[in-house]
Amino acid sequence: MLTIFDTIKDIAIKIDHEIKTEDLGYSDSSNTSGEEQLKLDVKSDYIVEQAFKDVSIVKALVSEEKDGVLELHADGKYTVCYDPLDGSSLADVNLSVGSIFGIYEGELTGENLVASAYVVYGPRIELVLATKEGRPKHYRAQDGLFNFISEITLKDKGNINAPGGTQQHWAEYHKRYVDALFKDGYRLRYSGGMVPDLHQILLKGGGIFSYPGTTDRPKGKLRQLFEVLPFAFIFEQAGGHAINEQGIRLLDLVPAHPHDTTPCFFGTTYEMVALKALYRMKI
Ligand code: AFP
C-alpha cells in the first residue's frame, strides 16, 4: 500500500504544477459521463496513468475520465479507481480542486475498498490518506515533501452545511432539511468542489455535505467508485457517517457500472439523525 500512497504523493506534485502552468481551456473531447474535458482533465489523467504504470501491485486503473478498465499488472493485487481532477471547472476561477483515489482489492464494491486518498490543490497542497487501521491521516506539502499534520477525528456535531445540487430540483423534504439546519445556525460552506467542501468538514470536525437525488438527477451526480465511496471510507474511519437517501451505508453499495452515481450524505451523527428523521428513513 505504501508504494500506492507514495505514488499518489508524486502525482499530487505533478498535477499541482499543471494546474498552475497548463492552459485552462477545453479539449476537443468529453468523458464517459458526457462532460466536456478540460485540457487539465486529460493531462491529469495521463499523469495518474503514467505514475501507476510502474507500480506492480496495481492490477488495473478505472478513471472518471475514461470508459472501461485499464489493465496494468496481471499479478497486481489492487485496482485504483480515481477522479484525476475533481471540480476541474473551478480551476479557471482559481478555486480549490482535488484528486480522489479509491483502492479496491477484488470486485469493485464498497466492502472491497481497502484504502482511499484525496489531494486538495489549494493555497497549499494537502493530502489525506486512509486505511482500515486507525484514523485518516492529514498531510501538507512543503517544498515537494508531505509533512504529517494530524489524524482526523470527527465530533458528534458540526455547524457546516454544504447543500449540493440544483435547489429548484430538490424534493420538498430535502429543502426542509437544509433550511432547518440554517435556522439552527449552520453556516453555508459550498464551493461546488466536492474535495475542498468535504475536506473543510473533516478538518473543522463536523457538519453535513449533501448531494441528494433531484428531479433532474434522481440518482444524484457524484460517481460511486471514484468520488463517493473513497470519501465514505474516510468519513467512517474518521468516526462520521456516509449514507444514501434510504439510509443505506454508501460502503454497502455495489455499483452496477463503473460510472454509476448515487445520492450521498456525508457528515456527523447529529446531522445524520436529523436527516433520517426528516427523510423518514429506518432509524
Ligand atoms: P465538475 O467536475 O464538473 O466541476 O463538478 C464537480 C462535482 O462533480 C463535485 O466536485 C461537486 O461536489 C459537484 O460536482 C457540484 O455539483 P453542483 O454544481 O450540481 O452542486
Boltz pocket constraint, residues with backbone or C-beta under 6 A from the ligand:
constraints:
  - pocket:
      binder: B
      contacts: [[A, 35], [A, 85], [A, 86], [A, 87], [A, 88], [A, 89], [A, 90], [A, 163], [A, 164], [A, 165], [A, 166], [A, 192], [A, 193], [A, 194], [A, 195], [A, 221], [A, 222]]
      max_distance: 6.0
